[in-house]
Amino acid sequence: MAFIFMEPWLSYANGTGDLDQNGWSLAGTTGYAVASSDPRDGYGKYLDMGNVSFEILHSVADTATIFLNSSYLFLGSANSCLAVFKEGTTRHITIMYKNTDSKIYAYRVDAGGTLLATSTLTVSANDWHHAEIKVVINDTTGVVIVNIDGVEFINFSGDTRNAGTGVINSIGFGGPLADYLGDFKYVGQVFIFNATGSFWNDFQGDIYALAMPPTSDATPNQFTPSSGADHYALVDEIVPDGDTTYLESSTDAQQCLYAPDALPATVSELLGVVLENVSRKTDIDDNQISNFLKVSTTDTISTSTGLSTSYTYSRNIYESNPDTAVAWSLSDWSNISFGFENQVP
């Protein structure tokens, strides 16, 4: 599989969040909030969708096979739509939890469509549970597998395509919407994988994102600080503070690098490294920003992101070590520094 997306909700301020900053699209009422701590592991946050009617979607490149790894609070008071797998406006697969019997259901289309499978096992209500879902879209050899807390609840094979060309290009959560026949209220950290690549080619189990902001300056460090001498201290907020503290450059190819703390002892495996920066331009020039990852002596500069006068989020996922071209090991972390590069076309 390839590690293609993650959303730990970490960079959102508490209260109503700006969900489009990391590529989410939202249809309906915006009465959601980002809670301060994920009760399962304490490292991330979770999204509270409230009792409003909407659908939240994230696009992915066309693929017939997708893996979704997330967590949910299963409500005893309402049905819950865990996930919808779509091709444009076409819904291929909907996964639901029903509070009336505490079971997991898989449908082609939605809860008003064709029932593909029902779990014999039940899930305790009003508890957080980890879920992994694999979906393959095909008229005859399609697959839907749902694991809850590491236990297989559904394993269906057969027709999973509802019109379209047979790909998935967005994954969504919705609720409460009449055609889902369910409410989806709380979701923890979200991870999405596809079937490409040579790493992590199976279910991943219960994983989480850990924020590792910079804790010291590395070399080079060429941007101008808004105050003080420690560059890292101006960009170490997990929730960005806008123009309160910042670094600034108007010079092409200037770079900044920083070092993080050591990984906590609770981390047993490094699935990937994700760089994220938040930046904007202050004039009419076409400034762009790139993420900069350095591992040992190997420099990796990402494709640049164009900037506007509003803050823009730039994110890159590295599922393998660029220095060795193999999966990350925990020891690699001691050789990492990261930052960004200004680009003036």
C-alpha positions as CSV (number, residue, x, y, z in Angstrom):
1,M,0.0,0.0,0.0
2,A,0.9,3.6,-0.2
3,F,0.3,6.0,2.7
4,I,-1.6,8.8,0.9
5,F,-3.4,10.9,3.6
6,M,-3.7,11.5,7.3
7,E,-5.8,13.8,9.4
8,P,-5.0,14.0,13.1
9,W,-7.0,17.2,13.6
10,L,-4.0,18.5,15.5
11,S,-3.5,21.8,13.8
12,Y,-7.0,23.1,14.3
13,A,-7.9,25.4,17.2
14,N,-10.5,24.2,19.6
15,G,-14.1,25.1,18.7
16,T,-15.3,25.4,15.1
17,G,-12.4,24.5,12.8
18,D,-11.5,25.5,9.2
19,L,-11.8,22.0,7.7
20,D,-10.9,23.0,4.2
21,Q,-7.3,23.8,5.2
22,N,-6.2,20.2,4.8
23,G,-8.3,19.4,1.7
24,W,-11.7,18.5,3.2
25,S,-14.8,19.5,1.4
26,L,-18.0,20.1,3.3
27,A,-21.6,20.1,2.2
28,G,-24.2,21.3,4.6
29,T,-24.2,23.0,8.0
30,T,-20.8,23.9,9.4
31,G,-21.7,23.3,13.1
32,Y,-18.8,21.1,13.9
33,A,-16.0,21.4,16.4
34,V,-12.5,20.0,16.9
35,A,-12.2,18.5,20.4
36,S,-9.0,19.0,22.4
37,S,-7.9,15.5,22.9
38,D,-8.5,12.0,21.4
39,P,-9.5,9.9,24.5
40,R,-8.0,6.8,22.9
41,D,-4.4,7.8,22.9
42,G,-4.1,11.4,24.0
43,Y,-1.9,12.3,21.1
44,G,-4.4,13.7,18.6
45,K,-7.8,15.3,18.6
46,Y,-11.2,14.3,17.2
47,L,-13.9,15.8,15.1
48,D,-17.3,16.4,16.8
49,M,-19.8,16.8,13.9
50,G,-22.6,17.9,16.2
51,N,-26.2,17.2,15.5
52,V,-26.2,18.8,12.0
53,S,-26.8,17.6,8.5
54,F,-23.8,17.5,6.3
55,E,-21.2,15.4,4.4
56,I,-17.5,15.8,4.8
57,L,-15.3,14.4,2.0
58,H,-11.7,14.1,1.2
59,S,-10.6,13.4,-2.4
60,V,-8.0,10.7,-3.3
61,A,-6.5,9.8,-6.7
62,D,-8.6,7.3,-8.7
63,T,-8.1,3.9,-7.2
64,A,-10.1,0.6,-7.1
65,T,-8.6,-0.4,-3.7
66,I,-8.6,1.7,-0.6
67,F,-7.9,1.2,3.1
68,L,-9.4,3.5,5.7
69,N,-8.0,3.5,9.3
70,S,-9.8,5.5,11.9
71,S,-11.7,5.5,15.2
72,Y,-15.2,6.4,16.2
73,L,-17.4,6.8,19.2
74,F,-20.3,4.5,18.5
75,L,-23.5,6.1,19.9
76,G,-26.1,4.0,21.7
77,S,-28.7,6.6,20.8
78,A,-28.3,6.6,17.0
79,N,-27.2,4.8,13.9
80,S,-23.8,5.8,12.7
81,C,-22.4,6.1,9.2
82,L,-18.8,5.1,9.6
83,A,-17.7,5.8,6.0
84,V,-18.9,6.3,2.4
85,F,-16.7,5.4,-0.6
86,K,-17.6,7.4,-3.6
87,E,-16.7,8.1,-7.3
88,G,-17.8,11.7,-7.9
89,T,-21.4,11.8,-6.8
90,T,-21.8,8.1,-7.1
91,R,-21.8,6.2,-3.8
92,H,-20.3,2.7,-4.2
93,I,-20.1,1.5,-0.6
94,T,-21.5,2.7,2.8
95,I,-20.5,1.2,6.1
96,M,-22.8,1.7,9.1
97,Y,-23.3,0.8,12.7
98,K,-26.8,0.3,13.9
99,N,-27.6,1.1,17.5
100,T,-30.7,-1.1,17.5
101,D,-28.6,-4.3,17.4
102,S,-25.0,-2.9,17.8
103,K,-23.9,-4.6,14.5
104,I,-21.9,-3.4,11.5
105,Y,-23.6,-3.3,8.1
106,A,-22.1,-2.9,4.6
107,Y,-24.3,-1.6,1.8
108,R,-23.8,-1.0,-1.9
109,V,-24.9,2.6,-2.5
110,D,-26.2,3.6,0.9
111,A,-28.5,2.3,3.7
112,G,-31.4,2.4,1.3
113,G,-29.5,0.3,-1.3
114,T,-28.3,-3.3,-1.4
115,L,-27.3,-4.9,1.9
116,L,-24.0,-6.8,1.3
117,A,-23.2,-8.1,4.7
118,T,-24.1,-7.9,8.4
119,S,-21.7,-8.7,11.2
120,T,-22.6,-11.4,13.6
121,L,-20.4,-9.8,16.3
122,T,-21.6,-6.7,18.2
123,V,-19.9,-3.5,19.2
124,S,-20.4,-1.9,22.6
125,A,-22.2,1.4,22.5
126,N,-21.0,4.7,23.8
127,D,-17.4,3.6,23.6
128,W,-14.5,4.6,21.3
129,H,-13.5,1.8,18.9
130,H,-10.8,1.5,16.3
131,A,-11.9,0.6,12.8
132,E,-10.1,-0.5,9.6
133,I,-12.0,-0.8,6.4
134,K,-10.8,-2.2,3.1
135,V,-12.8,-1.7,-0.1
136,V,-12.2,-3.0,-3.6
137,I,-14.6,-1.8,-6.3
138,N,-15.4,-4.5,-8.9
139,D,-18.6,-6.0,-10.4
140,T,-17.6,-9.6,-9.4
141,T,-14.5,-9.6,-7.3
142,G,-15.1,-6.6,-5.2
143,V,-14.2,-6.7,-1.5
144,V,-15.4,-5.2,1.8
145,I,-13.6,-6.0,5.0
146,V,-14.3,-4.3,8.2
147,N,-12.1,-4.9,11.3
148,I,-13.2,-3.4,14.7
149,D,-10.5,-3.3,17.4
150,G,-8.5,-5.8,15.4
151,V,-11.3,-8.3,15.0
152,E,-12.9,-9.1,11.6
153,F,-16.5,-8.2,11.6
154,I,-17.3,-8.3,7.9
155,N,-15.6,-10.0,5.0
156,F,-17.6,-9.7,1.8
157,S,-16.7,-10.5,-1.8
158,G,-18.8,-9.9,-4.8
159,D,-20.4,-6.9,-6.6
160,T,-19.3,-3.6,-5.0
161,R,-19.7,-1.2,-7.9
162,N,-22.6,1.2,-8.3
163,A,-22.4,2.6,-11.8
164,G,-19.4,4.8,-12.6
165,T,-16.1,3.5,-13.9
166,G,-15.4,1.4,-10.8
167,V,-13.0,3.6,-8.9
168,I,-13.0,5.5,-5.6
169,N,-11.9,9.1,-5.6
170,S,-13.3,10.4,-2.3
171,I,-14.0,9.0,1.1
172,G,-16.6,10.7,3.3
173,F,-18.4,10.8,6.6
174,G,-22.0,12.1,6.9
175,G,-24.7,12.7,9.3
176,P,-27.3,12.8,10.0
177,L,-28.5,12.5,6.4
178,A,-31.7,10.8,5.4
179,D,-30.2,8.7,2.6
180,Y,-27.5,7.4,5.0
181,L,-30.2,6.6,7.6
182,G,-27.7,7.4,10.3
183,D,-25.8,9.9,12.3
184,F,-22.1,10.1,12.3
185,K,-20.9,12.3,15.2
186,Y,-17.4,11.7,16.5
187,V,-14.3,10.6,14.4
188,G,-10.7,10.3,15.6
189,Q,-7.5,10.5,13.6
190,V,-8.0,9.4,9.9
191,F,-5.4,7.5,7.8
192,I,-5.9,6.5,4.2
193,F,-3.9,4.0,2.1
194,N,-4.2,2.7,-1.4
195,A,-2.8,-0.5,-3.0
196,T,0.3,1.0,-4.7
197,G,3.8,0.9,-3.3
198,S,5.8,-1.8,-1.6
199,F,5.4,-0.9,2.1
200,W,2.7,-1.6,4.7
201,N,0.8,-3.9,2.4
202,D,-1.8,-5.1,5.0
203,F,-4.0,-3.8,7.7
204,Q,-2.0,-1.5,10.0
205,G,-3.8,-2.0,13.3
206,D,-4.3,0.8,15.7
207,I,-2.0,3.6,14.7
208,Y,-1.8,7.3,15.6
209,A,-0.2,10.5,14.6
210,L,2.2,12.2,17.0
211,A,3.0,15.9,16.7
212,M,6.8,16.5,16.8
213,P,7.4,20.3,16.5
214,P,10.9,21.6,16.2
215,T,12.8,22.0,19.5
216,S,16.2,23.4,18.3
217,D,17.7,25.2,15.3
218,A,19.7,23.3,12.7
219,T,21.7,24.5,9.7
220,P,20.9,26.4,7.5
221,N,18.5,28.9,9.1
222,Q,18.3,31.8,6.8
223,F,14.9,33.3,7.3
224,T,14.5,36.5,9.4
225,P,12.7,36.0,12.8
226,S,9.9,38.3,13.9
227,S,11.6,38.5,17.2
228,G,14.4,36.9,19.3
229,A,17.2,34.7,18.1
230,D,15.8,31.1,18.3
231,H,14.2,30.5,14.9
232,Y,12.5,27.2,15.9
233,A,10.6,29.0,18.8
234,L,8.7,31.0,16.2
235,V,7.4,28.0,14.3
236,D,6.9,25.4,17.0
237,E,3.2,25.8,17.6
238,I,1.0,22.7,16.9
239,V,-1.9,25.1,16.4
240,P,-0.5,27.9,14.2
241,D,-0.7,31.4,15.8
242,G,-0.8,33.4,12.5
243,D,1.1,36.6,12.6
244,T,1.9,36.5,16.3
245,T,5.3,34.7,15.7
246,Y,6.8,33.9,12.3
247,L,9.8,33.7,10.1
248,E,10.1,35.7,6.8
249,S,12.1,35.7,3.6
250,S,12.0,37.4,0.3
251,T,15.2,35.7,-1.1
252,D,15.0,32.8,-3.5
253,A,16.2,29.4,-2.2
254,Q,16.7,30.5,1.4
255,Q,16.1,27.6,3.8
256,C,15.4,26.8,7.4
257,L,16.0,23.5,9.2
258,Y,15.2,22.3,12.7
259,A,15.6,19.3,14.9
260,P,12.8,17.6,16.9
261,D,12.9,15.8,20.3
262,A,13.5,12.1,20.5
263,L,10.5,9.9,19.9
264,P,8.6,8.8,23.0
265,A,9.3,5.3,24.3
266,T,5.7,4.3,23.5
267,V,6.4,4.5,19.8
268,S,7.3,1.0,18.5
269,E,7.2,1.5,14.7
270,L,7.5,4.5,12.4
271,L,5.0,4.2,9.6
272,G,5.8,7.5,7.9
273,V,7.0,11.1,8.4
274,V,4.6,13.9,7.5
275,L,5.8,17.5,7.1
276,E,3.4,20.4,7.4
277,N,4.0,24.1,7.2
278,V,1.7,27.0,7.3
279,S,2.7,30.1,5.3
280,R,1.5,33.1,3.3
281,K,2.9,35.9,1.2
282,T,2.8,39.6,2.2
283,D,3.0,41.2,-1.2
284,I,2.1,40.6,-4.9
285,D,5.2,38.5,-5.7
286,D,4.6,34.9,-6.7
287,N,6.4,33.5,-3.7
288,Q,6.2,29.7,-3.2
289,I,7.1,27.4,-0.3
290,S,8.5,23.9,-0.3
291,N,8.9,21.4,2.6
292,F,12.5,20.4,3.3
293,L,13.4,17.1,4.8
294,K,17.0,16.1,5.6
295,V,17.9,12.6,6.6
296,S,21.6,12.1,7.3
297,T,23.2,13.7,4.2
298,T,20.2,13.4,1.9
299,D,18.1,16.5,1.1
300,T,14.6,16.2,-0.1
301,I,12.8,19.4,-1.3
302,S,9.1,19.0,-2.1
303,T,7.2,20.4,-5.0
304,S,6.5,24.0,-4.2
305,T,3.1,25.3,-3.1
306,G,1.9,28.6,-4.4
307,L,1.0,31.2,-1.7
308,S,-1.7,33.8,-1.3
309,T,-2.1,36.5,1.3
310,S,-4.1,34.1,3.4
311,Y,-2.4,31.2,5.2
312,T,-1.9,28.1,3.2
313,Y,-1.2,24.6,4.5
314,S,1.5,22.6,2.7
315,R,1.8,18.9,3.6
316,N,4.0,16.0,2.3
317,I,4.0,12.4,3.4
318,Y,7.2,10.3,3.3
319,E,6.4,6.6,3.8
320,S,10.0,5.6,3.2
321,N,13.3,7.0,4.2
322,P,14.7,9.1,1.3
323,D,18.2,8.4,2.5
324,T,17.8,4.6,2.2
325,A,14.7,4.2,0.0
326,V,13.4,1.6,2.4
327,A,10.8,1.7,5.2
328,W,11.6,3.9,8.2
329,S,13.2,2.4,11.3
330,L,13.1,4.1,14.7
331,S,16.8,4.8,14.6
332,D,16.3,7.0,11.5
333,W,14.6,9.6,13.7
334,S,17.9,10.6,15.3
335,N,19.2,11.6,11.8
336,I,16.2,13.8,10.8
337,S,16.0,17.6,10.5
338,F,13.1,19.3,8.7
339,G,12.0,22.8,7.6
340,F,11.2,24.7,4.4
341,E,12.6,26.6,1.5
342,N,11.4,29.9,0.0
343,Q,11.1,30.0,-3.8
344,V,10.7,33.1,-5.8
345,P,10.0,32.3,-9.5
